[in-house]
Amino acid sequence: MQEVVHRETERLIEGKHTYESITSKIASVAMGYKHPLPWYVIAAIASAGVFLMIVSIAWLLLRGVGIWGINQPIGWGFAIINFVWWIGIGHAGTLISAILLLLRQQWRTSINRFAEAMTIFAVMCAGLFPLLHVGRPWVAYWLLPIPNWTGAWPQFRSPLIWDVFAVTTYFTVSLLFWFTGLIPDFATLRDRAKKRFAQIIYGILAMGWRGSAKHWHRYEAAYLLLAGLSTPLVVSVHSIVSLDFAVSLLPGWHTTIFPPYFVAGAIYSGFAMVLTLVIPIRAWYKMQDFITMKHLDWMAKVMLATGLIVFYGYIMEIFTALYSGHDAEVYLVANRFFGPYAPFFWALLICNGLIPQALWSPRVRQNIPLLFVISLIVNVGMWLERFIIVVTSLHRDFLPSSWGMYFPTIWDWGLFLGTIGFFTFMMFLFVRFVPMIAIFEMRDLLHRQDEHAPAPTGAPATRVATTEVSG
């Protein structure tokens, strides 16, 4: 058994590293590292995106949702499209961190911190859209079951209420899970910081961590408990989001395939976003020894597997509509294939179904520029999927006299691009001030890789055994 573990961990860290070199390499990025030029350029563009988001929200609150392209019958536009897209992106973080942890997949160690941060910021972007879409966000507290003098209680049969509970629970648990995993690394930064202000800030965030056996024991228990709580959220959150559509009677929405189809699509887009972020940052900061080609290859394989599930969902959606013989369902399929939004539908099939099939080839999975381009294409394709689901089902419903077209306005695009800027800006701040890779977990992997090495400084003797569960 020990030999199997040795061979498994041997592949996860490349190069000749010691505990000190691992700590210095990762911690230095958050402690005065001279960042590459692309970091400053993209951070500046992202900060402009944050400004655009603020302006778009301010104008929206001043003028109302009429500045968007929503109309009758398309009452759901970019706001709901982008809400579902951002929620889906956040799913890879929970999958990589929690489920792979419970399955004892050690390759998660190099990328889980990226994915967890991505989850937090993506959910922040997602929650913004339904909040603004209600039209009066200043009374959004009515959605919460709190006593108030108006006596207005939430309508618990409304999917909007389900979203409130699902998203807030998902965000809370994900934030706790992310912060708990950061505590030992915050203590490392606290002890290595030279400036007094940094020592105070990292000291507060480390919450008194000293690496004692009692601290490790409590950490293991809390981290495993949060992983267990996070795991069902991967399935439940996006299933609830899909029920926003499935509980309706509209063609294209009223189908039982939506919950598993949405969950697979969320993991698909989430892993694509992880690759989009990891590939350039890995190169900028020379982290190839820790985020190896094997990590990229495994993520590409997961993306391929979930992409096949999503493509199967497309096929079954078309089949069930045609097999039903219902005039409205059959027309919806024809409208998607040949209607006014047909170019978007065909682009969706190419981006999510055809191009990712190249990942069957190991040469493609080992080609980093090509893998990066495919991940970008998948992100675009998954956004197009949400566009097709929302718009084509609404713009031509049962009554031809109420048919209409949807055209997003400059403010729709401004808010969407602004959230992308906000997400990117927050990710870059994360890279600047927080260890992008779990230092203590990488040191533990090194210990596993070299059975004759002394135990990591500050870790109890039982640490190596207990991390079979904690990752």
VEXFILUM-751828 format. One line per 8 residues: their letters; for each residue x, y negated, z negated of C-alpha. Coordinates in nm, 3 decimals, always signed. Example, Ala and Ser with C-alpha at 12.3 -4.5 7.8 and 13.67 -1.06 7.14 Angstrom:
# VEXFILUM-751828
as = +1.230:+0.450:-0.780 ~ +1.367:+0.106:-0.714 .
END
This chain:
# VEXFILUM-751828
mqevvhre = +0.000:+0.000:+0.000 ~ +0.280:-0.241:-0.088 ~ +0.440:-0.177:+0.251 ~ +0.114:-0.259:+0.428 ~ +0.087:-0.588:+0.240 ~ +0.449:-0.664:+0.319 ~ +0.399:-0.616:+0.693 ~ +0.080:-0.821:+0.685 .
terliegk = +0.229:-1.123:+0.511 ~ +0.553:-1.101:+0.705 ~ +0.379:-1.238:+1.011 ~ +0.224:-1.541:+0.842 ~ +0.534:-1.753:+0.771 ~ +0.802:-1.790:+1.032 ~ +1.156:-1.918:+0.988 ~ +1.378:-1.901:+0.682 .
htyesits = +1.198:-2.072:+0.398 ~ +1.234:-2.093:+0.023 ~ +0.981:-2.212:-0.232 ~ +1.150:-2.551:-0.236 ~ +1.155:-2.586:+0.143 ~ +0.785:-2.502:+0.165 ~ +0.697:-2.755:-0.103 ~ +0.917:-3.027:+0.044 .
kiasvamg = +0.798:-2.971:+0.401 ~ +0.428:-2.993:+0.319 ~ +0.438:-3.245:+0.033 ~ +0.664:-3.488:+0.221 ~ +0.386:-3.568:+0.471 ~ +0.171:-3.706:+0.189 ~ +0.461:-3.883:+0.017 ~ +0.609:-4.146:+0.244 .
ykhplpwy = +0.673:-3.935:+0.553 ~ +0.739:-4.144:+0.864 ~ +0.440:-4.056:+1.074 ~ +0.471:-4.008:+1.450 ~ +0.355:-4.279:+1.690 ~ +0.039:-4.088:+1.800 ~ -0.080:-4.096:+1.438 ~ -0.074:-4.477:+1.434 .
viaaiasa = -0.228:-4.511:+1.780 ~ -0.518:-4.273:+1.716 ~ -0.570:-4.409:+1.363 ~ -0.603:-4.759:+1.511 ~ -0.856:-4.639:+1.770 ~ -1.046:-4.450:+1.500 ~ -1.058:-4.759:+1.276 ~ -1.210:-4.948:+1.571 .
gvflmivs = -1.467:-4.667:+1.588 ~ -1.547:-4.718:+1.220 ~ -1.607:-5.088:+1.291 ~ -1.834:-4.992:+1.583 ~ -2.031:-4.761:+1.352 ~ -2.077:-5.037:+1.094 ~ -2.196:-5.283:+1.359 ~ -2.436:-5.026:+1.507 .
iawlllrg = -2.585:-4.947:+1.166 ~ -2.615:-5.315:+1.073 ~ -2.797:-5.399:+1.398 ~ -3.019:-5.094:+1.354 ~ -3.122:-5.200:+1.004 ~ -3.187:-5.552:+1.128 ~ -3.387:-5.463:+1.441 ~ -3.524:-5.114:+1.372 .
vgiwginq = -3.506:-4.784:+1.560 ~ -3.650:-4.952:+1.868 ~ -3.295:-5.034:+1.976 ~ -3.249:-4.661:+2.041 ~ -3.376:-4.483:+2.350 ~ -3.641:-4.283:+2.164 ~ -3.995:-4.317:+2.292 ~ -4.310:-4.116:+2.340 .
pigwgfai = -4.290:-3.823:+2.382 ~ -3.916:-3.809:+2.301 ~ -3.930:-3.905:+1.934 ~ -3.607:-3.715:+1.867 ~ -3.306:-3.849:+2.050 ~ -2.937:-3.889:+1.979 ~ -2.998:-3.900:+1.605 ~ -3.115:-3.539:+1.578 .
infvwwig = -2.883:-3.418:+1.855 ~ -2.582:-3.556:+1.671 ~ -2.711:-3.440:+1.332 ~ -2.722:-3.077:+1.446 ~ -2.387:-3.112:+1.624 ~ -2.206:-3.250:+1.319 ~ -2.361:-2.994:+1.083 ~ -2.242:-2.719:+1.316 .
ighagtli = -1.886:-2.854:+1.319 ~ -1.875:-2.837:+0.941 ~ -1.951:-2.465:+0.935 ~ -1.602:-2.344:+1.023 ~ -1.469:-2.492:+0.701 ~ -1.696:-2.283:+0.484 ~ -1.639:-1.974:+0.695 ~ -1.259:-1.999:+0.689 .
saillllr = -1.238:-2.096:+0.324 ~ -1.504:-1.884:+0.158 ~ -1.588:-1.583:+0.371 ~ -1.231:-1.509:+0.481 ~ -1.126:-1.554:+0.119 ~ -1.375:-1.293:+0.002 ~ -1.266:-1.065:+0.285 ~ -0.900:-1.111:+0.172 .
qqwrtsin = -0.788:-1.244:+0.508 ~ -0.452:-1.403:+0.426 ~ -0.426:-1.588:+0.759 ~ -0.681:-1.840:+0.633 ~ -0.414:-1.991:+0.406 ~ -0.252:-2.208:+0.673 ~ -0.574:-2.361:+0.804 ~ -0.828:-2.354:+0.522 .
rfaeamti = -0.735:-2.700:+0.391 ~ -0.793:-2.852:+0.738 ~ -1.124:-2.675:+0.771 ~ -1.247:-2.773:+0.425 ~ -1.167:-3.141:+0.485 ~ -1.333:-3.121:+0.824 ~ -1.647:-2.984:+0.659 ~ -1.671:-3.272:+0.412 .
favmcagl = -1.631:-3.544:+0.674 ~ -1.855:-3.373:+0.931 ~ -2.140:-3.339:+0.680 ~ -2.098:-3.706:+0.589 ~ -2.144:-3.796:+0.956 ~ -2.436:-3.556:+0.992 ~ -2.626:-3.688:+0.693 ~ -2.613:-4.039:+0.833 .
fpllhvgr = -2.835:-3.963:+1.134 ~ -3.156:-3.829:+0.975 ~ -3.124:-4.097:+0.707 ~ -3.130:-4.369:+0.974 ~ -3.380:-4.184:+1.194 ~ -3.654:-4.211:+0.930 ~ -3.667:-4.584:+1.009 ~ -3.665:-4.705:+0.648 .
pwvaywll = -3.354:-4.558:+0.487 ~ -3.390:-4.784:+0.182 ~ -3.684:-4.568:+0.067 ~ -3.518:-4.237:+0.153 ~ -3.523:-4.151:-0.217 ~ -3.889:-4.061:-0.164 ~ -3.759:-3.739:-0.010 ~ -3.627:-3.629:-0.350 .
pipnwtga = -3.861:-3.469:-0.609 ~ -3.811:-3.737:-0.873 ~ -4.095:-3.889:-1.077 ~ -4.183:-4.239:-0.963 ~ -4.456:-4.490:-1.027 ~ -4.602:-4.452:-0.676 ~ -4.683:-4.086:-0.736 ~ -4.551:-4.004:-0.388 .
wpqfrspl = -4.407:-3.653:-0.400 ~ -4.220:-3.488:-0.112 ~ -4.415:-3.272:+0.129 ~ -4.243:-2.940:+0.068 ~ -4.388:-2.792:+0.386 ~ -4.191:-3.046:+0.590 ~ -3.863:-2.930:+0.746 ~ -3.723:-3.274:+0.666 .
iwdvfavt = -3.738:-3.184:+0.298 ~ -3.569:-2.851:+0.368 ~ -3.286:-3.040:+0.539 ~ -3.244:-3.271:+0.241 ~ -3.200:-2.981:+0.000 ~ -2.987:-2.773:+0.236 ~ -2.746:-3.048:+0.340 ~ -2.701:-3.198:-0.006 .
tyftvsll = -2.638:-2.854:-0.156 ~ -2.395:-2.769:+0.122 ~ -2.208:-3.096:+0.078 ~ -2.189:-3.065:-0.300 ~ -2.062:-2.708:-0.305 ~ -1.817:-2.772:-0.019 ~ -1.678:-3.080:-0.196 ~ -1.631:-2.888:-0.522 .
fwftglip = -1.470:-2.598:-0.338 ~ -1.231:-2.833:-0.155 ~ -1.136:-3.028:-0.466 ~ -1.085:-2.716:-0.678 ~ -0.838:-2.578:-0.425 ~ -0.649:-2.908:-0.429 ~ -0.585:-2.928:-0.804 ~ -0.256:-2.729:-0.813 .
dfatlrdr = -0.124:-2.927:-0.516 ~ -0.222:-3.259:-0.674 ~ -0.013:-3.153:-0.973 ~ +0.280:-3.086:-0.739 ~ +0.247:-3.434:-0.586 ~ +0.215:-3.586:-0.934 ~ +0.543:-3.427:-1.043 ~ +0.726:-3.528:-0.724 .
akkrfaqi = +0.592:-3.883:-0.693 ~ +0.846:-4.163:-0.741 ~ +0.611:-4.461:-0.767 ~ +0.416:-4.516:-1.086 ~ +0.087:-4.584:-0.906 ~ +0.110:-4.255:-0.714 ~ +0.192:-4.070:-1.036 ~ -0.120:-4.210:-1.202 .
iygilamg = -0.353:-4.137:-0.910 ~ -0.226:-3.785:-0.850 ~ -0.217:-3.727:-1.225 ~ -0.586:-3.814:-1.255 ~ -0.672:-3.589:-0.961 ~ -0.465:-3.302:-1.106 ~ -0.690:-3.305:-1.417 ~ -0.409:-3.212:-1.653 .
wrgsakhw = -0.289:-2.911:-1.455 ~ +0.029:-2.759:-1.600 ~ +0.033:-2.419:-1.428 ~ -0.016:-2.221:-1.748 ~ -0.164:-1.872:-1.747 ~ -0.489:-2.014:-1.890 ~ -0.506:-2.271:-1.610 ~ -0.449:-2.008:-1.342 .
hryeaayl = -0.713:-1.783:-1.497 ~ -0.973:-2.058:-1.501 ~ -0.878:-2.166:-1.153 ~ -0.919:-1.812:-1.016 ~ -1.261:-1.775:-1.179 ~ -1.389:-2.113:-1.059 ~ -1.252:-2.076:-0.706 ~ -1.399:-1.728:-0.663 .
llaglstp = -1.734:-1.841:-0.801 ~ -1.750:-2.135:-0.560 ~ -1.652:-1.905:-0.273 ~ -1.943:-1.679:-0.363 ~ -2.180:-1.977:-0.370 ~ -2.047:-2.114:-0.041 ~ -2.080:-1.790:+0.155 ~ -2.463:-1.777:+0.179 .
lvvsvhsi = -2.462:-2.145:+0.273 ~ -2.298:-2.060:+0.606 ~ -2.612:-1.868:+0.699 ~ -2.875:-2.068:+0.514 ~ -2.790:-2.428:+0.604 ~ -2.795:-2.400:+0.981 ~ -3.082:-2.154:+0.967 ~ -3.284:-2.421:+0.789 .
vsldfavs = -3.174:-2.677:+1.048 ~ -3.294:-2.440:+1.321 ~ -3.630:-2.408:+1.148 ~ -3.682:-2.780:+1.212 ~ -3.736:-2.667:+1.567 ~ -3.869:-2.313:+1.528 ~ -4.170:-2.402:+1.309 ~ -4.312:-2.618:+1.589 .
llpgwhtt = -4.531:-2.493:+1.874 ~ -4.330:-2.654:+2.153 ~ -4.193:-2.434:+2.433 ~ -3.821:-2.387:+2.389 ~ -3.841:-2.437:+2.013 ~ -4.099:-2.187:+1.894 ~ -3.876:-1.880:+1.885 ~ -3.739:-1.651:+1.615 .
ifppyfva = -3.396:-1.628:+1.777 ~ -3.304:-1.978:+1.664 ~ -3.164:-1.907:+1.312 ~ -2.892:-1.653:+1.412 ~ -2.838:-1.837:+1.740 ~ -2.779:-2.167:+1.558 ~ -2.548:-2.010:+1.299 ~ -2.331:-1.850:+1.569 .
gaiysgfa = -2.324:-2.178:+1.759 ~ -2.222:-2.366:+1.447 ~ -1.927:-2.135:+1.382 ~ -1.839:-2.155:+1.752 ~ -1.823:-2.535:+1.757 ~ -1.658:-2.544:+1.414 ~ -1.366:-2.327:+1.519 ~ -1.333:-2.529:+1.839 .
mvltlvip = -1.300:-2.846:+1.630 ~ -1.044:-2.682:+1.399 ~ -0.832:-2.595:+1.702 ~ -0.877:-2.948:+1.840 ~ -0.739:-3.093:+1.517 ~ -0.477:-2.834:+1.425 ~ -0.298:-2.810:+1.761 ~ -0.178:-3.174:+1.785 .
irawykmq = -0.116:-3.220:+1.411 ~ +0.081:-2.895:+1.403 ~ +0.308:-3.033:+1.675 ~ +0.338:-3.388:+1.535 ~ +0.450:-3.272:+1.191 ~ +0.644:-2.964:+1.308 ~ +0.434:-2.715:+1.110 ~ +0.482:-2.433:+1.360 .
dfitmkhl = +0.641:-2.213:+1.092 ~ +0.325:-2.228:+0.881 ~ +0.055:-2.254:+1.150 ~ +0.193:-1.996:+1.388 ~ +0.079:-1.875:+1.727 ~ -0.086:-1.584:+1.547 ~ -0.314:-1.826:+1.364 ~ -0.412:-1.997:+1.687 .
dwmakvml = -0.464:-1.658:+1.852 ~ -0.694:-1.537:+1.574 ~ -0.898:-1.857:+1.582 ~ -0.930:-1.824:+1.960 ~ -1.057:-1.468:+1.915 ~ -1.319:-1.579:+1.663 ~ -1.422:-1.856:+1.900 ~ -1.453:-1.604:+2.183 .
atglivfy = -1.664:-1.367:+1.971 ~ -1.905:-1.636:+1.854 ~ -1.915:-1.779:+2.207 ~ -2.035:-1.442:+2.336 ~ -2.310:-1.441:+2.074 ~ -2.415:-1.790:+2.179 ~ -2.416:-1.695:+2.546 ~ -2.624:-1.388:+2.462 .
gyimeift = -2.866:-1.626:+2.289 ~ -2.895:-1.829:+2.610 ~ -2.978:-1.515:+2.807 ~ -3.234:-1.391:+2.554 ~ -3.395:-1.733:+2.536 ~ -3.450:-1.728:+2.912 ~ -3.562:-1.364:+2.909 ~ -3.818:-1.402:+2.630 .
alysghda = -3.964:-1.713:+2.796 ~ -4.006:-1.536:+3.129 ~ -4.122:-1.209:+2.974 ~ -4.389:-1.387:+2.770 ~ -4.567:-1.494:+3.088 ~ -4.677:-1.815:+2.916 ~ -4.708:-2.092:+3.172 ~ -4.546:-2.357:+2.951 .
evylvanr = -4.251:-2.132:+2.858 ~ -4.193:-2.031:+3.221 ~ -4.210:-2.394:+3.330 ~ -3.958:-2.493:+3.062 ~ -3.704:-2.248:+3.207 ~ -3.764:-2.381:+3.558 ~ -3.737:-2.738:+3.431 ~ -3.403:-2.667:+3.268 .
ffgpyapf = -3.270:-2.500:+3.582 ~ -3.401:-2.747:+3.840 ~ -3.548:-3.047:+3.654 ~ -3.405:-3.396:+3.603 ~ -3.169:-3.274:+3.329 ~ -3.051:-2.968:+3.523 ~ -2.691:-3.096:+3.566 ~ -2.655:-3.104:+3.188 .
fwallicn = -2.793:-2.752:+3.158 ~ -2.554:-2.611:+3.418 ~ -2.265:-2.799:+3.256 ~ -2.367:-2.642:+2.927 ~ -2.351:-2.291:+3.074 ~ -2.011:-2.360:+3.228 ~ -1.864:-2.514:+2.911 ~ -1.999:-2.263:+2.660 .
glipqalw = -2.036:-1.951:+2.869 ~ -1.801:-1.941:+3.166 ~ -1.481:-2.126:+3.071 ~ -1.434:-1.962:+2.725 ~ -1.420:-1.619:+2.896 ~ -1.062:-1.709:+2.980 ~ -0.985:-1.638:+2.613 ~ -1.001:-1.266:+2.690 .
sprvrqni = -0.651:-1.310:+2.830 ~ -0.365:-1.313:+2.572 ~ -0.173:-1.544:+2.806 ~ -0.447:-1.805:+2.777 ~ -0.464:-1.770:+2.400 ~ -0.086:-1.816:+2.382 ~ -0.093:-2.123:+2.608 ~ -0.132:-2.409:+2.362 .
pllfvisl = -0.224:-2.692:+2.606 ~ -0.482:-2.470:+2.775 ~ -0.622:-2.360:+2.438 ~ -0.653:-2.724:+2.335 ~ -0.841:-2.809:+2.655 ~ -1.078:-2.514:+2.607 ~ -1.152:-2.623:+2.251 ~ -1.241:-2.973:+2.377 .
ivnvgmwl = -1.465:-2.823:+2.647 ~ -1.647:-2.610:+2.390 ~ -1.708:-2.917:+2.171 ~ -1.859:-3.098:+2.469 ~ -2.061:-2.789:+2.563 ~ -2.206:-2.750:+2.215 ~ -2.314:-3.114:+2.217 ~ -2.481:-3.058:+2.555 .
erfiivvt = -2.659:-2.756:+2.409 ~ -2.818:-2.973:+2.139 ~ -2.907:-3.233:+2.401 ~ -3.083:-2.972:+2.616 ~ -3.268:-2.818:+2.321 ~ -3.399:-3.153:+2.196 ~ -3.468:-3.350:+2.514 ~ -3.589:-3.093:+2.768 .
slhrdflp = -3.841:-2.950:+2.522 ~ -3.984:-3.291:+2.442 ~ -3.982:-3.488:+2.766 ~ -4.228:-3.257:+2.942 ~ -4.471:-3.090:+2.705 ~ -4.816:-2.938:+2.755 ~ -4.983:-3.253:+2.892 ~ -4.838:-3.389:+3.222 .
sswgmyfp = -4.991:-3.730:+3.160 ~ -4.760:-3.775:+2.858 ~ -4.438:-3.675:+3.033 ~ -4.146:-3.915:+3.011 ~ -3.770:-3.950:+3.039 ~ -3.508:-4.015:+2.776 ~ -3.220:-4.254:+2.834 ~ -2.985:-4.329:+2.544 .
tiwdwglf = -2.904:-4.695:+2.494 ~ -2.570:-4.857:+2.420 ~ -2.660:-4.845:+2.050 ~ -2.716:-4.469:+2.067 ~ -2.370:-4.429:+2.212 ~ -2.225:-4.687:+1.974 ~ -2.340:-4.502:+1.662 ~ -2.234:-4.163:+1.801 .
lgtigfft = -1.887:-4.281:+1.902 ~ -1.864:-4.467:+1.573 ~ -1.916:-4.147:+1.375 ~ -1.646:-3.977:+1.584 ~ -1.417:-4.265:+1.491 ~ -1.513:-4.234:+1.124 ~ -1.452:-3.858:+1.128 ~ -1.113:-3.901:+1.294 .
fmmflfvr = -1.014:-4.185:+1.060 ~ -1.103:-3.980:+0.752 ~ -0.911:-3.680:+0.882 ~ -0.605:-3.896:+0.938 ~ -0.633:-4.039:+0.587 ~ -0.656:-3.682:+0.460 ~ -0.333:-3.592:+0.641 ~ -0.166:-3.904:+0.504 .
fvpmiaif = -0.250:-3.864:+0.134 ~ -0.334:-3.496:+0.075 ~ -0.128:-3.182:+0.150 ~ -0.268:-3.056:+0.479 ~ -0.170:-2.697:+0.392 ~ -0.214:-2.535:+0.050 ~ +0.138:-2.549:-0.097 ~ +0.086:-2.301:-0.378 .
emrdllhr = -0.082:-2.048:-0.149 ~ +0.203:-2.068:+0.101 ~ +0.451:-2.012:-0.184 ~ +0.248:-1.711:-0.290 ~ +0.261:-1.576:+0.066 ~ +0.637:-1.618:+0.064 ~ +0.651:-1.419:-0.260 ~ +0.452:-1.142:-0.095 .
qdehapap = +0.677:-1.157:+0.207 ~ +0.990:-1.108:-0.003 ~ +0.922:-0.859:-0.279 ~ +1.261:-0.928:-0.434 ~ +1.207:-1.302:-0.471 ~ +1.142:-1.445:-0.819 ~ +0.786:-1.553:-0.899 ~ +0.693:-1.909:-0.795 .
tgapatrv = +0.775:-2.171:-1.056 ~ +0.478:-2.245:-1.279 ~ +0.279:-1.939:-1.173 ~ +0.199:-1.664:-1.425 ~ +0.328:-1.314:-1.376 ~ -0.022:-1.198:-1.285 ~ -0.054:-1.456:-1.007 ~ +0.061:-1.218:-0.733 .
attevsg = -0.191:-0.957:-0.833 ~ -0.485:-1.195:-0.878 ~ -0.437:-1.363:-0.542 ~ -0.559:-1.049:-0.375 ~ -0.895:-1.207:-0.452 ~ -0.814:-1.577:-0.452 ~ -0.625:-1.590:-0.123 .
END
